[in-house]
Amino acid sequence: MSFSTSDMLRAMYQNSTSAVVSANLDRELTAMNPAAERLFGYSEQEIIGKKSQIIYADPRDYSRLGQSHFNSLDDEDGLAKPYRAKYRTKDGRVFDGETVGCPIFDDKGKRQGFLCIISDVTHRLALQAKLEASDIQLRAALASANEGAFSLNLVTGLGSTRGFINEFMGISTTDATISLERWRQVIEDSHRARFDASLDELRKRPGAQMDESFLAHRSDGAQRWLQIRGRVSEFARDGSALRVTGVISDVTDRQTLEQKLADRERQLANALTAGACGAWELDLEKQQITPIGEIRGMLGVPSSPVEIDAEYWLEKTHKDQRDLVRSQIEAFFSGQQSEVDVTYQLRDARTDTWRWLRAIGKTTDEKPGSRKAAGVLIDVTENMRLEQRAEESEMRLRGALEATGEGAWHLNLQTLEASITSVLSRMMGLGDGDADTRFDTWLERVHEDDQEMCREALAQLIEGDPDHIDFNLRYRSEEDGWIHLHNRGRVTEWDENGRPTMAAGFMTDVTELANTTEALSQREQLLSDAIEASTLAIWRYDRPANMMWLRGDIVADLYGEGRERSVPGQEWHELHHPDDIGAAYKSLDGVWSEPGRSQTIDFRLKTHSGEWIWYRATGRRPLVDGTQPANMTTGVVINIDAAVRENEAVEAERKRFEQIYNATPAMLHTIEIDSGEIVQVSDFWLQSLGYRRSEVIGHKSTDFLDEESARRAREHSFPALEETGFNENIPYRFRRRDGSYMDVLLSSFLVDDGGVRRSYAVMTDVTPLRTAYEQLERSNKELDRFATVASHDLQEPLRKISAFAALVRRRYGDEIDAEGVRSLDFLVDAAQRMQGLIDDLLTYSKMASQPLRMQSVDLDDLIADVIDTLDTSINESGAQIQVERLPKLRGDPLLLRQSFQNLISNAVKYRADGAPKVTVTAEMKDQELVLCVRDDGIGLDPKFAEKIFAPFQRLHSRDEYKGTGIGLAIVRQSIERHGGRVWVESEPGQGSAFYVALPARIVLGPADAVL
């Protein structure tokens, strides 16, 4: 059985989960599917024939969409047009709907109406807002907890950091991008290998967690303990770990507290120890123990033999501590240990019960052949029991204190040293556990107006008159800023002279109570002052009477005059925009149902002139006497219309930029540098290469290049972009979706967009030019081969002419007259000069065709090599070559070397009387690097300043100065291939200055050499 297309469409219409509504050309509703009935609460029969305005919450949306969408659906193209609008259900609920509107045509192609497919996206938009708020809260939490967040790309070694870790490393910004190597430099050398091992473990086991503590060096030189916790948060396509994300905490204080706690527990154990129950002596040579006193009865050994084997003692030791005791005995035997202090359980043979013993001892003076150790045994069973009960009691007390938000303190009235529990420790930023501090340190956080009161209370405790304290103070908490504390305590210990030595007490956070009391007493005055000094207004809503009271500029905005007015509740709600009234009701209900808690809401009110103005109201239901909620809600309201309009303009501008970016007829893409992934691409880029946007976004840009272009991008272009901030006309070959290739020239620049580095690139299709270039390259290769063959064929007869002329002179020199010999000399000289011209011509030809090999060139090293090459002519002439500090640049080292060798060689060759002086300098001028080779030689007439750069152009005879006249032509060709230019400034007899100007973009540094 087959179904027609209409049957399938009807089934889809009836069973679709999206609401579908249709209307005729007059925008009257004609149909509504079941999903639409459930969404809007109307039945199809109720709605048919009514204007579609009934389902819109904002009349302006209805009018605007009628002009921008539904009238335009008359177009013959029949394209669907998406939009977002606010809708209202039958019961008054307003929701955000994403809608696609499309025209309906009859069989003859005539438009009959339109169809709207509507999806409720209110929940999704709310989740997006919560996500943005969560990010803000995360930043605040990291800052307050002295923690930092990080994200590290395990492949590129680049990552971002946020929070206190940037300040730790001396970085001034909140968010920063750093390399893995920069991170490793902070870590102590001896801990670096463990840090690397942790990262390697994540690479091997992406599901593992990283939790390590390392010593690190802060930017001010201090050494601190850092704890790094993280896990793999992003995976590559092959499932390997790509990115690890986590938090970094300063745990130095915790490490110190843990050590102090360990010392304290050891001291407590020593203090609780009482009642020796025997002694022992260990013969280290015989490996036997001699128990003395009550211990013999515990062990159940007779009075003789006196000595017993160590194994017998171990058999009586509890299995949980047996290995510990064994290791202590073996350490004595091997000489690795000279002292012991160990606590363990021993079975008492007399009562068949376990007793806790503490063994203390050390080695005695050793004599030849007699090594012994001795000590005492103390029964600490009762102390261990009491300690366990004390710990249980303390845990219950701590739980009670934590539950009530109270912190306990113990103060030594003689040393002013104090021990505090976790609640107070967190207030002082000392961690989550108990801590030790001093009264002076605690006092530094007390409000300056309350410090004298605290000193007087301390003096009372020290004098014991009275022996108790009870007062409130203001305190700067590490977690919550300024808070109010209720401090009470009393003297707990006295010395033998009756003077107080110890005091203890509790502190309770009473901030909420203090703030409420203070707010109720000062609210009217503060709000009145604020109203007079600013554009703030205050409101008070009497719920039983359903009256709203307003005071401030808002009264004149709404009613045209006055600064104070009482408004009935119904009239107040009628002033609200229809889209905002629901949120306003909900906000008032929330304030009423949660006394003491503030809420803030933004909404629009209609002014007396008919305009809709945005306001922001904040308020709460106060508590009377700190406990009973009042029968009113109160708060402040401020005009935020300008800010809202500005935000809307900014958002519109952002959307306009995205539309221009996508619609521009150019190949554009944006890459996130750390990941190398494409995050934005223009429509023309997609059209040119044939891909869909989903196939491009999130993928690496190199995935769309051929193998050679991808390698060049990774090894050269990306590093150059990070080093200079831009790339210009880089040739790449892109692979189209159909498998064909497109040759482009790519230019890009680097931008730090809020801590995320991105590359913005534009590409030009040069595929036709590439084809022409390949043809030209083939022609050049043919010309090169022709020049090589021609030069070889020309040089061969020249060599014969020179050889046979020399042979004639040698054999027949006696028979030829002087004029004949002179003619033969001319012939040989001419042949040799012709051969030199051919060699130089071949060099000139090859330089024009060989590709540039761009790389980093240190001009200081290059000029030094040139001077070494010209050493003979420099020494013969006595020339003095002075070279200033020169920069590094990106160029072809061979072409640059030939250029400067010709310039310096000419400066030495064309010298005047005396030893020549030559200087080489560099400076930045008008976005160019200008290099100058200056001499004090014979100079030249300015009218020949251009002629000398042409091939084979000479200004002097060969008898005066040797050469072929092609050297300066090579200089010009080399410099122009680097995008530069060359010229000379000279006067006869005044020396010459040859200038080489290169574009500033190829300069790599150092900057101080040229700026």
C-alpha angles and dihedrals in degrees: 000000000000131000127220123234091252090054092053093046091050091051091049091049093051097043102036116124089215121083112251120194127176130198137182126240090278088058091247114148113251105170143007126191123224092262089056091048090054093046098047099030094231125118117232091247091053094054105038112110096017124117113264088235087086092076096047118093096200119048088206090061089053093051095041095049091047089061100035101038120008097044088047090053085077086079114111094232090081094208121165114245121206124209141156124235141160116256132194124217126215092263092052100260112148119210139172112249130193106212138189114200121195134170125252118222130192125229090278093054095253116141112248102173141303141275126221123200108198130193124188106234098166093111092048093052090049090052090052090053091049090050091054091048090048091055091053091048090049091055091050092047093051091050094049094045094052088242133128134206127224140186120195130189104219092201103048096029090229125123147157130244132199135190132005096353089072091055088045090058094042096256112145099205125083092228122036143168117229138167127246089244091056088051093049091052090064093056120088111262094239091052098045095088091054090051091051090047090055091054091046089052090055090050091051096040109026090182093061125099127234116225114155137141122217139178110246137180117240119217090256091056098258118137114230138173114245125193116206118197123177150124138210108283101174133038133202122237092267091054095255121136112274106166134018121201131187149112135286121212134187103234098169093114091048092052090050092047092050090054091047090049091052091050091047093052091050091050090048091052090051091049093050094048114108140152117040113226099193146314136256139207124200122205102210093192097050093031091227132132128222111205114203128197129348092356090075090062091047090052092045095231122146123242089265143080089042095205126060133188118263090236091064090056090048091052089060091049120097111262092235091061099029096097090048093053091043091054091051092052093046090049089056091048094050094045093241092119133041100177136043136194111167135152122207144145122266125188110241106224090203097060101015090234133123117256127192112234131185115208117202125177150113142209117286127223105301121231125191108282093003119085114168142168127199140183149140136269122223125195105228097166095117092044091052090050092049091045091053091049090047091052091049091048092047091050090053091048092048091050091052092048093048091049093053095040092243127141126206127216138191118199128194101218092202101049096022089227115145140196117211135187126239098273092059091037091060091048089057094044093246097129137265098296136063116298144188122233142147132258091241091053091050091046092057089072094049116102109265091237090057100042095088090052089054092050091051090051090051090050090052092054092047091051093040091227100143102005095212139056134204122173144125125245141172117249135185105232120201090225105036107021117227112012137165118246131195106213121193132161147131144215112281104176137034133191125237090275092056096252118139114257105167135031132184136187150135137265122207127194105237095165096123093051093046093046093049093049093046093044093054092051097045103030098095094048095044094047092046091053091047092051093051094045100044146013092275119126130193131221136192125190120202102202099190090051093036091226129141118207118201131189127181140033092326089076092061090044093055102034105022097245145032134049101235131045142157113223127191112242094244092051090048093053092048088061090062123097110255091241092054103041094086093053090047092055091047092049093051090048090050093050091049095047095047107050116202094019120112124223131189128205136176118215144152127250128192112240126214088265092056097254123136109233126189117234133178118215126192122186150136143193106260125222119236112223088357093286116054118068115234123240091244143054122225140180148126133284130200135188108250097165095116092050093048092048090049092050090049090051091049091049090048090050090050092051090046090053091050091049091050091046092052096040101043113114093238135092105255132165137168122215130196103229099211095055099024089226126141111245100173135020134178124243090240090057089054093045093048095051099031099236130135117238092244089057092056111035111089094018125110115260090231089063088076096049130085116254096264094048092047091052092048091049094052097041102037119005099048094046090047091050091052091046101046103019095237146053125207130204097340110177114233135167114221123201114228121218090253091057098257122119136240123201114216141173109227127202121182143169133204123239130182102220105192095317094321112104114217135180118219112202137184122196131202120204107236098164092123090046089049090055091049090046092053090051090049090048090054089050091050091050090052089049090049091052090047092050091049094049092042093050090048092048091047095046093051096064090040090056089049092049090051093044097047092044089054090046092051091050092048096047102034102026092115092051097047120079124235093267090054092050090049090051091052090052090052089050093053092045092049092050092050092049091048090052090051090051091051092050092050091045090052091049090050091050094049093049091058094054106035114097121251113257100207115198140136110295124190104210091199090061093040094054090046090056091048091053090050090052092050092045095118097052091041092053093045092052095038088232120179112217116195117188122187123209107293128198133239118253142174112255149109106295094203095053093044091048092052090048097053092039090057093046095049092041090053091047089056095040100049095052130146125225113315133023112324122240117213128184129190117200139167136203140164113245129167094343092311135106104229115198119189131198105193127183138176094227135124095298124202142247111275090230088070093050092107099033095062092065092061117095116270094005113143132178096193137047121262090244090061099042127008122226144093099251096241101103097090091045087058089050093053094046092050095048095045090052086059090054092257140112138227133207141159134231115197149139126203109272092004100090127245137267116205112197126202115191118193127181114266092232092075093054111107101177168190090223096203089064095068109015 
